[in-house]
Amino acid sequence: MKKLLTIAGSDSSGGAGIQADLKTFAAHNVYGMSVITSVTAQNTTGVTDVVDLPAEFIGKQLDAVFTDIYPDAVKIGMLSNQEAVKEIVKKLKQYEATKIVVDPVMVSTSGSSLMKSSAVKSIINELFPLATIITPNMDEASVLSGIEVNNKEDMEEAAKIISASLKGAILITGGHLEENSDDFLYIEGQGFWIKGEKLENPNTHGTGCTLSSAIAVNLAKDKDIVESVKTAKEYLEGAIKDNFDLGKGRGPLNHLYLNKRSEK
């Protein structure tokens, strides 16, 4: 069985963060582990508070995982401060982690800021060079590239700019596009559009976490980057199409929708 590690924040409502990651791992029949970076008080309507765990303790969690059950792939999500980033980078290098997917979570689905500005520079300069692939959405791509990302042409340009900080690939997700939900994958100077239909479901809490976790699963199963992204996107679309409707705001996905199919 493949073993996956998520390094991210906790979502008390269960729709995003490590909860979404672990559900995604379970849906793909892999063993999931978690290192928590922050604890949030949030639900489908927003984030009311965030408590960051000390960087030293994050490092101890990483030591505990890597010295016992070594992960086949690592997904990294919410990192709210510079100290946490530096500690994680140090440990990833120490344990020679591979197949690293970084989802640079800056803003929650409800619009709440989840990252201190001091962390952005460290993520770009220190964490991105270790990544196999990073998966920013259009808003995050705007911050990372320094340009406004509003359409497909902007996504292509932003990917080229951001790629200067990477050895790996970049996937800019197009969930905010009006006409469709196409994603732009940029690898070693080549661009690929991954098609996606515009789904009429406002309940998209945790989509970025879910997609990046599914990509990590596929990489762990030795699929190449293009196939990993395509397969992950298909899984995500299925979870959205299941039309879960929980909570008073933008609700979560049904990560375990495949179980319903197997029961029929």
VEXTOR-777841 format. One line per 8 residues: number of its first residue (from 1); their letters; for each residue x, y, z of N, C-alpha, C. Coordinates in nm, 2 decimals. Example, Ala and Ser with C-alpha at 12.3 -4.5 7.8 and 13.67 -1.06 7.14 Angstrom:
VEXTOR-777841
1> as> 1.32 -0.57 0.78 1.23 -0.45 0.78 1.32 -0.33 0.78 | 1.28 -0.22 0.71 1.37 -0.11 0.71 1.29 0.00 0.79;
This chain:
VEXTOR-777841
1> mkklltia> 0.08 -0.12 0.00 0.00 0.00 0.00 0.09 0.12 0.00 | 0.05 0.22 -0.08 0.12 0.35 -0.09 0.09 0.43 0.04 | 0.19 0.51 0.08 0.18 0.59 0.20 0.19 0.73 0.17 | 0.10 0.81 0.21 0.09 0.96 0.17 0.09 1.04 0.30 | 0.17 1.15 0.29 0.17 1.25 0.41 0.12 1.38 0.36 | 0.03 1.44 0.44 -0.02 1.58 0.42 0.04 1.66 0.53 | 0.10 1.78 0.49 0.15 1.88 0.59 0.06 2.00 0.56 | -0.03 2.03 0.66 -0.13 2.13 0.63 -0.20 2.17 0.76;
9> gsdssgga> -0.29 2.27 0.74 -0.37 2.31 0.86 -0.50 2.22 0.87 | -0.56 2.23 0.99 -0.68 2.16 1.02 -0.80 2.24 1.00 | -0.90 2.19 0.94 -1.03 2.26 0.92 -1.13 2.19 1.01 | -1.18 2.27 1.11 -1.27 2.21 1.21 -1.41 2.16 1.15 | -1.44 2.21 1.03 -1.57 2.17 0.97 -1.55 2.05 0.88 | -1.42 2.01 0.86 -1.39 1.89 0.79 -1.39 1.89 0.64 | -1.41 2.01 0.58 -1.42 2.02 0.43 -1.29 2.05 0.36 | -1.19 2.11 0.43 -1.07 2.14 0.36 -0.95 2.09 0.45;
17> giqadlkt> -0.83 2.14 0.42 -0.71 2.11 0.50 -0.69 1.96 0.51 | -0.63 1.92 0.63 -0.59 1.78 0.64 -0.71 1.69 0.64 | -0.82 1.74 0.68 -0.94 1.65 0.67 -0.98 1.61 0.53 | -0.97 1.71 0.44 -1.00 1.69 0.30 -0.89 1.60 0.24 | -0.77 1.62 0.28 -0.66 1.54 0.23 -0.67 1.40 0.27 | -0.70 1.37 0.40 -0.71 1.23 0.44 -0.83 1.16 0.38 | -0.94 1.23 0.36 -1.05 1.17 0.29 -1.01 1.13 0.15 | -0.94 1.22 0.09 -0.90 1.19 -0.05 -0.80 1.07 -0.06;
25> faahnvyg> -0.71 1.07 0.04 -0.62 0.95 0.04 -0.70 0.82 0.06 | -0.80 0.83 0.16 -0.88 0.71 0.18 -0.96 0.66 0.06 | -1.01 0.76 -0.01 -1.09 0.73 -0.13 -1.01 0.66 -0.24 | -0.88 0.68 -0.24 -0.79 0.62 -0.33 -0.71 0.50 -0.28 | -0.76 0.45 -0.16 -0.70 0.33 -0.10 -0.55 0.34 -0.08 | -0.51 0.45 -0.03 -0.37 0.47 0.02 -0.37 0.50 0.17 | -0.26 0.48 0.23 -0.25 0.51 0.38 -0.21 0.66 0.40 | -0.29 0.73 0.47 -0.27 0.87 0.50 -0.22 0.90 0.63;
33> msvitsvt> -0.12 1.00 0.64 -0.06 1.05 0.76 -0.07 1.20 0.76 | -0.06 1.27 0.87 -0.07 1.41 0.87 0.02 1.48 0.97 | 0.08 1.59 0.93 0.15 1.68 1.01 0.08 1.81 1.01 | 0.03 1.85 1.13 -0.06 1.97 1.14 0.03 2.10 1.16 | 0.01 2.20 1.08 0.08 2.32 1.09 0.01 2.43 1.16 | -0.13 2.43 1.15 -0.21 2.53 1.21 -0.35 2.47 1.24 | -0.41 2.52 1.34 -0.55 2.48 1.37 -0.64 2.60 1.35 | -0.75 2.57 1.27 -0.84 2.68 1.24 -0.97 2.66 1.30;
41> aqnttgvt> -1.04 2.77 1.34 -1.18 2.76 1.37 -1.25 2.81 1.25 | -1.31 2.72 1.18 -1.38 2.76 1.05 -1.50 2.67 1.02 | -1.58 2.72 0.93 -1.69 2.64 0.88 -1.72 2.68 0.74 | -1.83 2.65 0.68 -1.86 2.68 0.54 -1.88 2.83 0.52 | -1.90 2.91 0.63 -1.92 3.05 0.61 -1.79 3.13 0.63 | -1.69 3.07 0.68 -1.56 3.15 0.70 -1.47 3.10 0.81 | -1.36 3.17 0.82 -1.26 3.14 0.93 -1.27 3.24 1.03 | -1.29 3.20 1.16 -1.30 3.29 1.27 -1.17 3.31 1.35;
49> dvvdlpae> -1.08 3.21 1.34 -0.95 3.22 1.41 -0.86 3.11 1.36 | -0.73 3.14 1.38 -0.62 3.05 1.34 -0.51 3.05 1.45 | -0.47 2.93 1.49 -0.36 2.92 1.59 -0.25 2.84 1.52 | -0.14 2.90 1.51 -0.02 2.83 1.44 0.05 2.74 1.55 | 0.09 2.62 1.51 0.17 2.54 1.59 0.31 2.59 1.58 | 0.39 2.57 1.69 0.53 2.61 1.69 0.61 2.54 1.58 | 0.70 2.60 1.52 0.78 2.54 1.41 0.86 2.42 1.47 | 0.91 2.43 1.59 0.98 2.32 1.65 0.89 2.19 1.66;
57> figkqlda> 0.77 2.21 1.70 0.67 2.10 1.71 0.64 2.04 1.57 | 0.62 2.13 1.47 0.60 2.08 1.34 0.72 1.99 1.30 | 0.84 2.03 1.33 0.96 1.95 1.30 0.95 1.81 1.37 | 0.91 1.81 1.49 0.90 1.69 1.57 0.80 1.59 1.51 | 0.68 1.65 1.46 0.59 1.56 1.39 0.65 1.50 1.27 | 0.73 1.58 1.19 0.79 1.53 1.07 0.89 1.42 1.10 | 0.97 1.44 1.21 1.06 1.34 1.25 0.99 1.21 1.28 | 0.88 1.22 1.35 0.80 1.10 1.39 0.75 1.02 1.27;
65> vftdiypd> 0.71 1.09 1.17 0.66 1.03 1.05 0.77 0.97 0.97 | 0.87 1.05 0.93 0.98 1.00 0.84 1.07 0.89 0.90 | 1.08 0.89 1.03 1.17 0.78 1.09 1.09 0.65 1.11 | 0.96 0.65 1.08 0.89 0.53 1.10 0.82 0.48 0.98 | 0.72 0.56 0.93 0.65 0.52 0.81 0.68 0.62 0.70 | 0.78 0.59 0.62 0.83 0.68 0.52 0.73 0.70 0.40 | 0.69 0.83 0.38 0.58 0.85 0.28 0.64 0.84 0.13 | 0.55 0.78 0.05 0.58 0.77 -0.10 0.56 0.90 -0.17;
73> avkigmls> 0.48 0.99 -0.11 0.46 1.13 -0.17 0.41 1.22 -0.05 | 0.43 1.35 -0.07 0.40 1.45 0.03 0.32 1.56 -0.03 | 0.21 1.59 0.03 0.13 1.70 -0.01 0.14 1.81 0.09 | 0.17 1.93 0.05 0.19 2.05 0.15 0.08 2.15 0.12 | 0.01 2.19 0.22 -0.10 2.29 0.21 -0.07 2.41 0.29 | -0.15 2.45 0.38 -0.15 2.57 0.46 -0.02 2.58 0.54 | 0.06 2.69 0.51 0.18 2.72 0.59 0.16 2.87 0.61 | 0.13 2.91 0.73 0.09 3.05 0.75 0.21 3.14 0.79;
81> nqeavkei> 0.32 3.09 0.83 0.43 3.17 0.87 0.57 3.12 0.82 | 0.66 3.21 0.82 0.80 3.19 0.77 0.87 3.08 0.85 | 0.85 3.08 0.98 0.92 2.98 1.06 0.88 2.84 1.03 | 0.75 2.82 1.01 0.71 2.69 0.97 0.76 2.64 0.84 | 0.77 2.73 0.74 0.82 2.70 0.61 0.96 2.66 0.62 | 1.04 2.73 0.69 1.19 2.70 0.70 1.21 2.56 0.77 | 1.13 2.53 0.87 1.14 2.41 0.94 1.11 2.29 0.85 | 1.00 2.31 0.78 0.95 2.20 0.68 1.06 2.18 0.57;
89> vkklkqye> 1.11 2.29 0.52 1.21 2.27 0.41 1.33 2.20 0.47 | 1.37 2.23 0.59 1.49 2.16 0.65 1.46 2.01 0.66 | 1.35 1.98 0.71 1.32 1.84 0.73 1.30 1.76 0.60 | 1.24 1.82 0.50 1.22 1.76 0.37 1.36 1.73 0.31 | 1.45 1.82 0.32 1.59 1.80 0.27 1.66 1.69 0.36 | 1.64 1.70 0.49 1.71 1.60 0.57 1.67 1.46 0.54 | 1.54 1.44 0.51 1.48 1.30 0.49 1.47 1.27 0.34 | 1.52 1.36 0.26 1.53 1.34 0.11 1.39 1.30 0.06;
97> atkivvdp> 1.29 1.38 0.10 1.15 1.35 0.05 1.14 1.37 -0.10 | 1.06 1.29 -0.17 1.03 1.31 -0.31 0.88 1.31 -0.34 | 0.85 1.34 -0.46 0.71 1.35 -0.51 0.64 1.45 -0.42 | 0.68 1.57 -0.42 0.62 1.68 -0.33 0.52 1.77 -0.41 | 0.40 1.77 -0.36 0.30 1.86 -0.42 0.27 1.97 -0.33 | 0.29 2.10 -0.38 0.27 2.21 -0.29 0.15 2.29 -0.34 | 0.05 2.30 -0.25 -0.07 2.38 -0.28 -0.06 2.51 -0.20 | -0.01 2.62 -0.26 0.01 2.74 -0.18 -0.11 2.81 -0.13;
105> vmvstsgs> -0.17 2.76 -0.02 -0.30 2.81 0.03 -0.28 2.94 0.09 | -0.34 3.05 0.03 -0.33 3.18 0.08 -0.46 3.24 0.13 | -0.57 3.20 0.06 -0.70 3.25 0.10 -0.80 3.13 0.09 | -0.88 3.12 0.19 -0.98 3.01 0.20 -1.09 3.04 0.09 | -1.17 2.93 0.07 -1.28 2.94 -0.03 -1.37 3.06 0.01 | -1.39 3.08 0.14 -1.48 3.19 0.18 -1.42 3.33 0.17 | -1.29 3.34 0.14 -1.22 3.46 0.12 -1.13 3.51 0.24 | -1.12 3.42 0.34 -1.04 3.46 0.46 -0.89 3.44 0.43;
113> slmkssav> -0.80 3.53 0.47 -0.66 3.52 0.45 -0.60 3.41 0.54 | -0.52 3.33 0.49 -0.46 3.22 0.57 -0.31 3.22 0.58 | -0.24 3.32 0.52 -0.10 3.32 0.51 -0.05 3.46 0.54 | 0.05 3.47 0.63 0.12 3.59 0.66 0.21 3.63 0.54 | 0.22 3.75 0.51 0.30 3.80 0.39 0.45 3.75 0.40 | 0.50 3.74 0.52 0.64 3.70 0.54 0.66 3.56 0.49 | 0.56 3.48 0.49 0.57 3.34 0.45 0.58 3.32 0.30 | 0.53 3.41 0.23 0.52 3.40 0.08 0.66 3.39 0.02;
121> ksiinelf> 0.75 3.48 0.06 0.89 3.49 0.01 0.96 3.36 0.04 | 0.94 3.30 0.16 1.01 3.18 0.19 0.96 3.06 0.11 | 0.83 3.06 0.09 0.77 2.95 0.01 0.82 2.96 -0.13 | 0.83 3.08 -0.19 0.88 3.09 -0.33 1.03 3.05 -0.34 | 1.11 3.10 -0.25 1.25 3.09 -0.26 1.30 2.96 -0.21 | 1.24 2.90 -0.11 1.29 2.78 -0.04 1.21 2.65 -0.06 | 1.08 2.67 -0.06 0.99 2.55 -0.07 0.97 2.51 -0.22 | 0.94 2.60 -0.30 0.91 2.58 -0.44 1.02 2.50 -0.51;
129> platiitp> 1.14 2.53 -0.49 1.25 2.45 -0.56 1.25 2.30 -0.53 | 1.18 2.26 -0.42 1.18 2.12 -0.38 1.06 2.05 -0.44 | 0.96 2.13 -0.50 0.83 2.07 -0.54 0.84 2.00 -0.67 | 0.77 1.89 -0.68 0.75 1.82 -0.81 0.65 1.90 -0.89 | 0.55 1.96 -0.82 0.44 2.04 -0.88 0.38 2.13 -0.78 | 0.35 2.25 -0.82 0.27 2.34 -0.73 0.13 2.37 -0.80 | 0.03 2.40 -0.72 -0.10 2.40 -0.77 -0.18 2.53 -0.73 | -0.13 2.65 -0.76 -0.20 2.77 -0.72 -0.33 2.79 -0.80;
137> nmdeasvl> -0.43 2.85 -0.74 -0.55 2.89 -0.82 -0.52 3.03 -0.88 | -0.61 3.09 -0.95 -0.58 3.21 -1.02 -0.55 3.33 -0.93 | -0.61 3.34 -0.81 -0.58 3.44 -0.72 -0.44 3.43 -0.66 | -0.41 3.30 -0.63 -0.27 3.27 -0.58 -0.17 3.30 -0.68 | -0.20 3.26 -0.81 -0.11 3.29 -0.92 -0.08 3.44 -0.94 | -0.18 3.52 -0.91 -0.16 3.66 -0.92 -0.06 3.71 -0.82 | -0.07 3.66 -0.69 0.03 3.70 -0.59 0.17 3.65 -0.62 | 0.18 3.53 -0.67 0.31 3.46 -0.69 0.38 3.52 -0.82;
145> sgievnnk> 0.30 3.57 -0.92 0.36 3.62 -1.04 0.37 3.77 -1.04 | 0.29 3.84 -0.96 0.29 3.98 -0.96 0.21 4.05 -1.07 | 0.13 3.96 -1.14 0.04 4.02 -1.25 -0.10 3.98 -1.22 | -0.20 4.05 -1.27 -0.34 4.01 -1.25 -0.37 3.89 -1.34 | -0.43 3.79 -1.28 -0.47 3.67 -1.35 -0.62 3.66 -1.36 | -0.67 3.70 -1.48 -0.82 3.70 -1.49 -0.87 3.61 -1.60 | -0.78 3.57 -1.69 -0.83 3.49 -1.81 -0.72 3.39 -1.84 | -0.74 3.31 -1.95 -0.65 3.21 -1.99 -0.51 3.26 -2.03;
153> edmeeaak> -0.51 3.37 -2.10 -0.39 3.43 -2.14 -0.30 3.47 -2.02 | -0.37 3.53 -1.92 -0.30 3.56 -1.80 -0.24 3.44 -1.73 | -0.32 3.33 -1.73 -0.27 3.21 -1.67 -0.15 3.16 -1.73 | -0.14 3.16 -1.86 -0.02 3.12 -1.94 0.10 3.21 -1.90 | 0.08 3.34 -1.90 0.19 3.43 -1.87 0.23 3.41 -1.72 | 0.14 3.40 -1.63 0.18 3.38 -1.49 0.26 3.25 -1.47 | 0.22 3.15 -1.54 0.29 3.02 -1.53 0.43 3.03 -1.57 | 0.46 3.11 -1.68 0.59 3.13 -1.72 0.68 3.21 -1.62;
161> iisaslkg> 0.61 3.31 -1.56 0.68 3.39 -1.46 0.72 3.31 -1.34 | 0.62 3.24 -1.29 0.64 3.16 -1.16 0.74 3.04 -1.18 | 0.74 2.99 -1.30 0.83 2.87 -1.33 0.98 2.91 -1.31 | 1.01 3.03 -1.31 1.15 3.07 -1.28 1.19 3.03 -1.14 | 1.10 3.01 -1.05 1.13 2.97 -0.91 1.12 2.82 -0.89 | 1.10 2.75 -1.00 1.07 2.60 -0.99 1.17 2.52 -1.07 | 1.18 2.40 -1.02 1.25 2.29 -1.10 1.14 2.20 -1.15 | 1.02 2.20 -1.08 0.91 2.11 -1.12 0.81 2.18 -1.20;
169> ailitggh> 0.69 2.13 -1.20 0.58 2.18 -1.28 0.49 2.28 -1.20 | 0.41 2.35 -1.28 0.31 2.44 -1.22 0.17 2.41 -1.28 | 0.07 2.40 -1.20 -0.07 2.38 -1.25 -0.15 2.50 -1.19 | -0.19 2.59 -1.28 -0.28 2.70 -1.24 -0.42 2.66 -1.26 | -0.50 2.65 -1.15 -0.63 2.59 -1.17 -0.73 2.71 -1.21 | -0.82 2.67 -1.30 -0.91 2.77 -1.36 -1.05 2.77 -1.31 | -1.07 2.73 -1.18 -1.20 2.73 -1.13 -1.27 2.86 -1.13 | -1.20 2.97 -1.14 -1.26 3.11 -1.13 -1.29 3.16 -1.27;
177> leensddf> -1.25 3.08 -1.38 -1.29 3.12 -1.51 -1.44 3.12 -1.53 | -1.49 3.20 -1.62 -1.64 3.21 -1.63 -1.69 3.11 -1.73 | -1.62 3.08 -1.83 -1.67 2.99 -1.94 -1.65 2.84 -1.92 | -1.55 2.81 -1.84 -1.52 2.67 -1.81 -1.43 2.66 -1.69 | -1.38 2.54 -1.66 -1.29 2.52 -1.55 -1.16 2.46 -1.59 | -1.11 2.50 -1.70 -0.98 2.45 -1.76 -0.86 2.49 -1.67 | -0.77 2.40 -1.65 -0.65 2.43 -1.58 -0.53 2.43 -1.67 | -0.43 2.51 -1.64 -0.31 2.52 -1.73 -0.19 2.46 -1.66;
185> lyiegqgf> -0.13 2.36 -1.72 -0.02 2.28 -1.67 0.10 2.32 -1.75 | 0.21 2.37 -1.68 0.33 2.41 -1.75 0.45 2.33 -1.69 | 0.52 2.26 -1.79 0.63 2.17 -1.75 0.74 2.20 -1.84 | 0.86 2.24 -1.79 0.98 2.25 -1.86 0.96 2.33 -1.99 | 0.89 2.44 -1.99 0.87 2.52 -2.10 0.76 2.49 -2.19 | 0.69 2.38 -2.16 0.57 2.34 -2.24 0.44 2.35 -2.16 | 0.34 2.40 -2.23 0.21 2.42 -2.17 0.11 2.33 -2.22 | 0.02 2.28 -2.12 -0.09 2.19 -2.16 -0.22 2.24 -2.09;
193> wikgekle> -0.33 2.25 -2.17 -0.46 2.28 -2.11 -0.53 2.15 -2.07 | -0.57 2.14 -1.94 -0.65 2.03 -1.89 -0.79 2.07 -1.89 | -0.87 2.02 -1.98 -1.01 2.06 -1.99 -1.10 2.03 -1.87 | -1.19 2.12 -1.84 -1.28 2.09 -1.73 -1.41 2.17 -1.75 | -1.52 2.11 -1.73 -1.65 2.17 -1.75 -1.69 2.26 -1.63 | -1.77 2.36 -1.66 -1.81 2.45 -1.55 -1.93 2.39 -1.48 | -1.91 2.35 -1.36 -2.01 2.28 -1.28 -2.10 2.37 -1.20 | -2.23 2.35 -1.21 -2.32 2.44 -1.14 -2.35 2.39 -0.99;
201> npnthgtg> -2.24 2.41 -0.91 -2.25 2.37 -0.77 -2.17 2.47 -0.69 | -2.24 2.55 -0.61 -2.16 2.65 -0.53 -2.08 2.59 -0.42 | -2.11 2.46 -0.39 -2.04 2.40 -0.27 -1.90 2.34 -0.32 | -1.80 2.43 -0.30 -1.67 2.40 -0.35 -1.56 2.42 -0.24 | -1.61 2.41 -0.11 -1.51 2.42 0.00 -1.41 2.31 0.00 | -1.28 2.34 -0.02 -1.18 2.24 -0.01 -1.14 2.18 -0.15 | -1.18 2.25 -0.26 -1.14 2.19 -0.39 -0.99 2.19 -0.42 | -0.93 2.30 -0.38 -0.78 2.30 -0.40 -0.71 2.20 -0.32;
209> ctlssaia> -0.75 2.18 -0.20 -0.68 2.08 -0.11 -0.71 1.94 -0.17 | -0.83 1.91 -0.22 -0.86 1.78 -0.27 -0.79 1.75 -0.40 | -0.78 1.85 -0.49 -0.71 1.83 -0.62 -0.56 1.80 -0.59 | -0.50 1.88 -0.51 -0.35 1.86 -0.49 -0.33 1.73 -0.42 | -0.41 1.68 -0.33 -0.40 1.56 -0.26 -0.41 1.44 -0.36 | -0.51 1.45 -0.45 -0.53 1.35 -0.55 -0.41 1.34 -0.65 | -0.35 1.45 -0.68 -0.23 1.45 -0.76 -0.12 1.38 -0.69 | -0.10 1.41 -0.56 0.00 1.34 -0.48 -0.02 1.19 -0.48;
217> vnlakdkd> -0.14 1.15 -0.47 -0.17 1.00 -0.47 -0.13 0.94 -0.61 | -0.16 1.01 -0.72 -0.13 0.95 -0.85 0.02 0.95 -0.87 | 0.09 1.05 -0.82 0.24 1.05 -0.83 0.30 0.94 -0.75 | 0.24 0.91 -0.64 0.29 0.80 -0.55 0.27 0.67 -0.62 | 0.16 0.66 -0.71 0.13 0.54 -0.78 0.21 0.53 -0.91 | 0.31 0.62 -0.92 0.41 0.62 -1.04 0.35 0.67 -1.17 | 0.24 0.74 -1.16 0.19 0.80 -1.29 0.27 0.93 -1.32 | 0.29 0.97 -1.44 0.36 1.09 -1.48 0.28 1.21 -1.44;
225> ivesvkta> 0.33 1.33 -1.45 0.27 1.45 -1.40 0.14 1.48 -1.48 | 0.14 1.46 -1.61 0.02 1.49 -1.69 -0.09 1.40 -1.66 | -0.06 1.27 -1.65 -0.17 1.17 -1.62 -0.21 1.19 -1.47 | -0.12 1.23 -1.38 -0.16 1.25 -1.24 -0.26 1.36 -1.23 | -0.23 1.47 -1.30 -0.32 1.59 -1.30 -0.46 1.55 -1.36 | -0.46 1.49 -1.48 -0.58 1.45 -1.55 -0.67 1.36 -1.46 | -0.61 1.26 -1.40 -0.68 1.17 -1.32 -0.74 1.23 -1.19 | -0.66 1.32 -1.13 -0.70 1.39 -1.01 -0.81 1.49 -1.04;
233> keylegai> -0.81 1.55 -1.16 -0.92 1.64 -1.20 -1.05 1.57 -1.22 | -1.04 1.45 -1.28 -1.16 1.37 -1.30 -1.22 1.33 -1.16 | -1.14 1.30 -1.07 -1.18 1.26 -0.93 -1.25 1.38 -0.87 | -1.19 1.50 -0.88 -1.24 1.62 -0.82 -1.38 1.66 -0.88 | -1.39 1.65 -1.01 -1.52 1.68 -1.08 -1.63 1.58 -1.03 | -1.59 1.46 -1.01 -1.69 1.36 -0.96 -1.74 1.40 -0.82 | -1.64 1.45 -0.73 -1.68 1.48 -0.60 -1.77 1.61 -0.59 | -1.75 1.70 -0.69 -1.83 1.82 -0.70 -1.97 1.78 -0.75;
241> kdnfdlgk> -1.97 1.70 -0.86 -2.10 1.66 -0.92 -2.19 1.58 -0.83 | -2.14 1.52 -0.72 -2.22 1.45 -0.63 -2.32 1.54 -0.56 | -2.30 1.67 -0.56 -2.40 1.77 -0.51 -2.43 1.76 -0.36 | -2.32 1.74 -0.29 -2.33 1.75 -0.14 -2.39 1.89 -0.11 | -2.47 1.90 -0.01 -2.52 2.03 0.03 -2.53 2.04 0.19 | -2.41 2.07 0.25 -2.40 2.08 0.39 -2.36 2.22 0.43 | -2.41 2.27 0.54 -2.37 2.40 0.60 -2.45 2.51 0.54 | -2.42 2.63 0.60 -2.49 2.75 0.56 -2.42 2.83 0.45;
249> grgplnhl> -2.30 2.80 0.43 -2.22 2.87 0.33 -2.18 2.78 0.21 | -2.05 2.80 0.16 -2.00 2.72 0.05 -1.96 2.58 0.11 | -2.04 2.48 0.09 -2.02 2.35 0.16 -1.91 2.27 0.10 | -1.89 2.16 0.16 -1.78 2.07 0.12 -1.82 1.97 0.00 | -1.72 1.90 -0.05 -1.74 1.80 -0.15 -1.77 1.67 -0.09 | -1.82 1.57 -0.17 -1.83 1.43 -0.12 -1.70 1.36 -0.16 | -1.60 1.35 -0.08 -1.48 1.29 -0.12 -1.49 1.14 -0.14 | -1.59 1.08 -0.08 -1.61 0.94 -0.08 -1.72 0.90 -0.18;
257> ylnkrsek> -1.75 0.98 -0.28 -1.86 0.95 -0.37 -1.84 0.82 -0.44 | -1.71 0.78 -0.46 -1.69 0.65 -0.53 -1.74 0.53 -0.46 | -1.75 0.54 -0.32 -1.81 0.44 -0.24 -1.96 0.41 -0.28 | -2.03 0.52 -0.31 -2.17 0.50 -0.35 -2.18 0.42 -0.47 | -2.09 0.44 -0.57 -2.09 0.37 -0.69 -2.07 0.22 -0.67 | -1.98 0.19 -0.58 -1.95 0.05 -0.55 -2.06 -0.02 -0.48 | -2.15 0.05 -0.41 -2.26 -0.01 -0.34 -2.37 -0.04 -0.43 | -2.38 0.02 -0.55 -2.49 -0.01 -0.64 -2.48 -0.15 -0.70;
